[in-house]
Amino acid sequence: MRTHDSVSILIFNTSRQCFVMVKQFRPAVYMCEMERKCPQHFESKSQESWRLLPDCLPASEGVTYELCAGIVDKPELSLEEIACKEVMEECGYEVSVANLKRITSYRSGVGVTGSKQTLFYAEVTDEMKASEGGGQPEEGELIEVVEIPLQDSMNFAFDETFPKTMGVIFSFMWFQTNIAPKLLKK
């Protein structure tokens, strides 16, 4: 399987002291939950049985909390420019390349694809909100913008009842080490 590399952005709203994230349905997550919770529907592996899977789980079982992110599929744009476009499309904030901080890059799909993800940090304010966000429905994106208050962020990161990507946990820990101490000095 081949996939594109990607960017992800940890967004912190300094006006309200919260992280801005996205929540969206992921078919792969839904199918894993379906197989785990309804294994009887996976015993027959015929092509016909896959088309007739019953709705034994609500769609919410496939929803995950994630950082704002997007694939790197426009060679004419830098990673930073792609990240800025994703912040606008998914979360509705106008962020300039100069306001992005590169955190690191890592291999995000080592078990299947080996793709690389580059993680950025951006601070936003309420005044930078230019649209509602929500992604691009014409591309199949149905994104809900969510905010996680700073004071609740580490509890959220380790609360297994909120399905999330490893990028969320890692970036919240990075923030606590690199940004939060500076906030306390202000």
N, C-alpha and C positions, 0 to 999 in steps of 0.2 A: 504494500500500500504506500502511495506517495501522497504527502500533504504539503501545504505551504508552511513556511516558517511564519511566526506571528509576533505581535507586540501585545503587551498588556500594560495597563496603567493603574497605579494606585492613586486614587483621587481623594484629596482631603479638602473639605470645605472649611476654611478658616473662619468664616462668618458664623457658622453654627457648630463648629468643632465636631464634625462628623465625616465619616468616609462615605463616598458616593460609589455605589456598586450597581451591578445589574443582576437581575433574576430572570432566568429563561429556561424554557423546556429544552431538554437534550434527549433525543430519541435513544441514544446508546444507554444513558442512565436509566431511562424508563424500561428498556428491554432487559437490562441486568436486574432491575427490581422485579420485573415480571417473572423472570426465570427463578429468582430466589424465592418469591412469595407464592408463585403459582406453578411449581415445577411439573405438575401433571400435564400442563399444556405444552411442555417441551419434550415429552417422551417420544412422540412421533415426529420425525425430522423431515417428513415429506414436504415438497414445495407447497402443496395445497394446504397443509396444516399451518404454515406460516402466514398465509393470507387470511386464514379464518380464526386467528387468535381472538378469544373473547376479551371484552373489556373488564377484566377482573380487578384492575387497579385504576384509580382515578389518574388523570394526567398529571396532577400535582406530584405524583411519585417520581416524575422525570424532571422536576424543576430543581435547578441548582443556583446557588449564590456564587457570583464570579466577579473578578475584576473586569473593568471595561477592557475589551480586547478586540483584535481583528487580525486577519491574515495579511501577509506580505505578498501582494499579488500585483503591485503596480511598480515595475522597475524604475520608472521615472521619478518616483518619490522616495525620499529618505525614510528611514525607520521613524524618525521624529515627526516627519510630516504625516505619515500614516497614523501614528499615535494621536496626533492632534485631530485628524479627521474622525477617528473612532470616538474620541471624547465628545465631539460635537454630535455625531450621528446617534450614539448610544445614550449619552447622558445629558446632552444639550448645553454644554459649557464651551465657550470660546477660549481656547488655550493656544498660546503661541509656542513655537519651537523653543524660544529662549526661556520659557517658563517650565520646560521639562527637565527633569534630572534623570539621567540613566542610572539605574540601580545595578543591574547585572543582566547577563543572559545565561540560559541554561537549556538543556535538552528536556523538552516537555513530554515527548512521546516515545521514550526509549523502548517500551515494550512492543510497540507496533510500528511507529513511523520514524523515529529518530529526529523529529523536527526540532528546531531551535526557537525559543521564545525570548524576546528581549523585554525586560521589565523597566518601566519608567515610573517616576513619581511626579505628580502635578498638584500644586495647591490652587484652589479656586475660591472665589467669593460669590455671594449671592448676586452681585452686580455683573458677574461674568456669565450668568445664565441667559442664553440666547434662544433656547427652544426647550420643548418638553423631553427631547431625546426619544428613546424607544426603539432605535434602530431603523432599519429599512424593510418595511413589510413586503415590498416587492421582491426582496431577496430572501424571504422566508423568516425574517427576524421578528419575533414578538418579544420584546424586551421590556421589563418593568424596572424602572430606576428605583433603587432603595437606598436608604441612608442608615448607617450604623453609627450611633453616637460613640465618640472617642472613649468615654468612660465605660462603655459596654463591649468594646472591641475585642479584648482578650478573652472574655467569657464567651463571646460569639465565636471566636476563632476555634475554641476547643469544645464547643457544644456540638456533639454529634447529631443532635436532632435537626440541625440546619445543614443540609447537604451543601458542601462547598468544595472548591478546588484547592489544591495544595498551595497555589499561588496566593490565595487569600491569607492562609495561615502564615506563610513565609513573609509576605509583605507587611502584615500587621506586626510581626515580630521585628522586622527591619525598622519599621516606624518607631516602635517602642525604644529601640536602641539608638537610632540616629536622629530622630526628629523630636520625639516627646521630651527628652531632657532640655532641649532649647526652648520649648513652649513653657516649661516650668520657670525658666529664667526671665521670661517676659513679664 
